[in-house]
Amino acid sequence: MQSVLLSKEDSFILLCCCIEPDAQQRSTINAALTPDLDWEYIIGIAVRHGIASMIYKNIIGLENHSYVSPLIFEHLRKFYHGAAYNNLLLLNEFKKIARAFNAEQIPFLPLKGIDFFKTIYGNIALRPANDIDILVKRVDLNHAIETLCGLGYDQKRTAHPTEELFHCVFSRPVATATIFVELHWDLDIPQSPFKVCVDDFWKRAHIVTSGGNWFYRPSLEDTILFTAFHILRAPLAGDTLGIVSLRGLVDVAEMIKKHGGKINWDRIFSRAQQYRVERPLLTVLYLLEVFFNVRVRENLWDTLRAQGFQEEMLRHMIGEWIFSHKEAKDIFLPNIIEAVASPGGTIKKLSLLKIFNTIYIVLRHQLRTAPSLLNAVRAIRKKFWKSFINYLKIVYLMICDYRQINRILHDELVKRSKLEEIDNWIRGR
């Protein structure tokens, strides 16, 4: 197994990534809870990865909890109770949707977070979710859309043609929040290099009853395979702020801990090869081994290395896709770096026309895809000025410090090149 250099903050975060730490784990967390931890960094990573609630739960009552300032504790407490409140809203909406789909005889299958509340976590505050993911059969798609609209949901507009999509998004205001529902009819985009067969998932799924409603649940092996695949699909597709989600890794780790010998790993690896997702699966399992000491297969590193995965790629993946506290994503299209840098890292001439064109593209995209004009205005107001200030910084450096901007752009382009190498390896290119 390769050794990975992590900061004391990163190590502390990983120690807290568990649902029910035993006495030894709690002692280790307590020892790692030192006065010199950078809590601004920890909070940033925890919120970005959706694990702030686990950190809060796992440090309460520890002997060294006094090293955490009251302000930080209050932040964590708010995240914990906020996640519980939001998840209760999601569960309530899920029950309404399930009842409506049952009444209309629409078979459906909950994906990821909404079903993990009960099957993995128990305490719904520990696993924040952003939306409700539901899979329906393609033949029932229009019926499902009509049913959601009948419940008061509005379908989000998109600039992409339907044949390029695998889900559509709905939203409706509930209490003080807005509930989002992703209605899937497939598990990935049609043009994906991964070939996960949704029909196979349906064939192996079984019917369960909960809260008076019935729905399908994928097999244990398919749940692990899909969750692992989705963890690495997110940064490749630019989702989830471009991260390999620690929350997702905890999902898989806790499934393995809970079900242990019941898991048929031969089936999982066989299906991974069949669906061309063996590399994402092996990478996720290796990260579980490195981070959480969860082992499911001998010589995982040798297997990855034999397929072309390198130690440097692992370091960049961890440094950029996991423990990287990035600023909010720039919404300008194309990105600032692409607008002012050439492949060699040298500055292009700054074009005011290009800047105004990118602003226009962003405004048009927000107006086309937002559920309403108000939502579009909110999104633009939230991100627009930060992006515009980034442009001003670039202009200032180009005028006042040409060498520094060249160094920044060169480093950024090298970093991008390394991540593209990882991207291509995972996709099997």
N, C-alpha and C positions, 0 to 999 in steps of 0.2 A: 504494500500500500504506500502511495506517495505521501510524504509529509507536506502539509500545507501551512504556510506561515500566516497566522491570523493575529490581529491586534487583540489586546485584552478585552476590548469592548465587543469585538466580533465573537470571541470565545464565550463571553458572558451571555450574549444574545442566544447563542446556540444551546447553552446549558438550560436556558429558560424555555426552549422550544419543546415542551412536553406537556401532556394533559395532567397527569398525576405522578409527579416525581416521588420516588421512594425516599427513605430516610437518608441514604447515602447521597442521592442526587441533591437533596435539599442542603445537605452539609457542604457539598461541592459548590452549589450556587452561593451559599452564604460566604464561603471562603473567597469566591470570586468577586463578591460585592465589596469592593474597596473604595476608599474615599476619593481616589484620583480618577475614577471612571468619567469619561466624557459623555454626560447624559444628553447633551444636545444631539450628538451623533447617534446615540442609542435610540432616542425617541424618533429621530428622522428615519432610521432604518426600520424600526418596529412598526411605525405607522405605514410606511411604504409597503411593507410586506404583510401587513395585517396580523401582527403577532403581539401588539401592545397589550392586549388583554391577558395573554399568557404570562408576559413579564410581570404585570401587576399581580396576578394571582400567585405567582411563584416566589415573589419576594415579600409578600405580606407575612408578618409574624416571624421573619428571620431575625436572628440576633443582630446582624449588621444592617438592618433596614434603616437605622438612624443615619447611615451615610448618605441616604437619598434625601434630598431637600424636600420640604413640604410642598413646594411648588411643583416639583416633578411628580410627586405622589398624586397630587391633585390632577395633573394632566393625565396620568395613567388611569386614575379612577374614572375620569370623564370618558376616556376611550372605552373602558370596560363596560360602564353602564350605558354608554351610547350604543355599543355593539349589541348589548342585550335588548335594548329598546328597538333598534332597527331590525334585529332578527325576529323579534316578536311580531312586528308589522309584516315582515316577509312571510313568516309562518301562517299568519292569519290570512294573508292574501293567497298563499298557496292553497290553503283549505278551500277558499272560495272558488279558485280556479279548478281545483280537483272536483269539487261538487258539481260545478257547471259542466266540466268535461265528462264526468260520469253520467250526468243527466242526458247529455248529447251522445253518449256511447262512443266517445273519442278515446282510443287507447293512448296513453302518454307515459313518459318515463322521466322522472326528475334527474337532472345531472348535477354532479359536483355538490356545492355547498349546501343547498336547501335540504338534501337528503342526508348529508353528513352530520347535521345537528343531532339527529337521533342515533344514527348507526355508528358514529365514531365518538362524538364529543360529549353528549349528555348535557353539559353546561353550555347553553347556546351563546353565552357571552364570550366564550373562548375562541369562536371561529367566525369572525365578521364576514358577511357576504354583501356583495354590491347589488345583486339582482337575483331573479328566479330564472334558472335555466330549465327549460322543458323540451323534451324531444317528442315529436309526433311523427307518424308515418306520412310520407309525401302525399299519399292518396287522401289523407285527412287534413291537409294543410289549410285549404280554404275554409273548411268547416271550423277548424281551430281558430283561425283569424277572426271569423265572424263571431265566434263565441267570446273571444277576448274583447272584441269591440262592444259586444253586448254587455260586458261587465264594466264598461266605461273607459277602456284602454284606448289610447291613440297610437296608431302605428307611426313609427319614426320614418321620415323620408330618407332615401338614400340615392346617391348619384350613380351607384353601381347597378348594372343590369342583374335581374334575378338569377340568370344562369351562372353568374360568378359568385353567388352567395350560398351560404348553408344555414343561415338563420336570419330572422328579422326581429326588430326591437320594438317593444311597446312600453308605454308609460302612462301612469295616472297618479294624480296627487292623492295621498292618503294621510290624514292627520297633518303633521307638520313636515312630512317628507314626500318625496316622489318615488313611487315604486316602479322599477324597471323589470320587464320580463323579456327574456330572449327565447324566442320560439324557434327551435331547431328542427330541421327535417333531415339533416345529415350531421356528420361529426367533423367535417373539414371542408374547405372550399374544393370545388370540382377539379381545379387545376393544380392541386397540391401534389408534391412528390410522394407524400404518404398516402397509402391506399387502405385506410381503415374502413372496413365494410360495415355500414350501419345495419344492413339486413341480417348479418350474422349476430350482431348485438341483440336485435329483436328476437331472433330465434332462441337465443340462450337466456333471455330475460325471464323472470318469473313474476307472477302477480302477488302483491302484498296488500294488506288492508291496514289502514291507519286513520284514526279519527273518524271512522265511519265511511271513509272513501277508499277506493281501490286504484292502484296504479301498478305499472311494471317497474321492476328494479333489475338492473343488469347483474349478471353473475359476478361473483367475487373477483374472479380472474379478469373479467372484462373491466370491472371498476378500477382495479389496480393498473391495468394496461392503459386505459383511457386517461386516468389521472396523471400517470407518469408522462404519457405522450403530450398531454395538454400543458404540463409544466414547462416543457421546452418549446412547445409550439408558440407560446405567448411571446417570448422575445424575438423569435424568428418572424412573427407576423407583426411585430411592433405593438403588441397588446400589453396590458398590465404595466405600463410605463417602461416596457422593455426589460423586465427582470425575470430571473428564475426564482419563482416565489417560494420563500421559506414556508409560508402557510401551506402551499401545495406539497412541499416536501414533508411537512408534519402530517398532512393527510395520509400520505402513503406510508410513512413510518408507523403511524398509529394503527393503520389497517394491518400491517405486518405483525406488530406486537399483539394485537387483539386476536387475530385469526391463526397466526403461526402455522402449525402443521396442517391446517385445513386447506391451505393455499396450494394449488397444483402448479408449481413453477414450470414444469415441462410444457404444460398447455400455454402458459403465458409467453414463454420464449418462442414456442412454435408459432403462435399467432403473431408475435412481434415480427418474426421473419416474414411471415405471409403478408402482413400489412406494411412492410418496409419501415417499421418503427423500432427496429432492434437497437439502433444507435441512441435514440432518445431514451429508451428504456434502460439500457446499460449505463448511460451517463447518470440518470437519476438514481439508480441503485448504487452507483459508486459514490455519489454525493451523500447518500444516506449512510454509507459505510464510513466515509471520512468525517462527516459532521456528527452523526448520532450513534455510531458504532452498531448500526443495524446491518447485519450480514445475511445475505440470502444465497450467495454463490461464491465459490472459491476462485481466487485468481482473476477477479474482475478487472484489475488494472492491466494485467497481461492481455486479457481479451480485448480491452479498449486499445491498447498500444498496438496489438497485432492488426487492428483495423485502421491504424493511422492516427489515432489520438495521441497528442504529445503533452508533456508536462507543462510546457509554456502555454498551450491552449487551455489547460485546466486553470492555471494561474489567472489568465485573462478573463476566463468565464467567471471565476469567483470574484475577481476584482471589479469587473464591469457590470456583470449581470446579477450579482448578489449583494456584495458589500460595497456598493457605490451610492453615495448620498447625492444624487443628481438634483439639479434644480428642476422646477416644473418644465415639462416638455415644451419646446418652442413650437408654436403652431404655424409659423411661416412655412410655406411650401414654395420653392425648395428651401432646405435648411440653410442657415447663415453660412456654414462652412462650405456647402456646395455652391453658394452664390458668389463667394469671394475667393475660393481657393482652387487651384488647378491640381491635377493628380500629383505633381511634383512638390506640392506644398507652397508654391509661390503665389503671390497675390495677383488676382486678376484686376482689371480696372473696375472700379466700383461704378455700377450703372444705376442712376436714379430711376431710370425706366424700369429696370429689373426689380428694384425695391418696391416701387408702386405697383408693379404687376403682381408681386408676391402678396402684397397687402390685399389687392383686389381678389386674388384667388382664394385667400383665406376667408374674406368676407362672404364671397359667393358660396364657398363650401359650407360655412356655418349656417347661412340662410337656407340653403337647400336641404340640409340634413337634420337640423334641429326640429324637435317636435312642434315648436311654436316660435313665433317671432320673439317673444319674451325670453325663451330659453336661449335663442341665438344671441340676443343682446347680452344676456348674463355671461355666456361663454366668451364672447368677445371682450367684454369688460374685464373678466377675470384674467385673461391671458394676453390680451392684445398689448397692453402697455409694457409688460415685462419683455415681450418679444421686441417691441420697438426700441426700448432702452438697450437691449442687446445689440441691435443694429447701430445705435449711436456709439456704443463702446467700440465696436469694430471700426467705425469710421474714425473715431478719435485715435485709436492705435495706428491705423493706416497712415494718418497724417503726422502723428507725433512720435511714434515709436515703431518704425517699419520692421526692425529686427525682431522685436518682441512678438509682433503679430505673426511674423513668419515662423518663429519658434512654436508659438501656440498652435498654429495651423498644421505645422509639420507633425507635432506630437499627436494632434487629434486625428490626422489622416493615417498615421502609423497605427494608432489604436483601432481605428475603423477597419483597417486592413486585417488586423489580427482577428477582430470579431467576425469579419466576412469569411475568414478562413474557417472559423468554428462553425459558422452558419452553413457553409458549403459542405463541411464534413458531416454535420448532422443530417443534412438533406441527401447525402450520398452522392454528391456531384464529383 
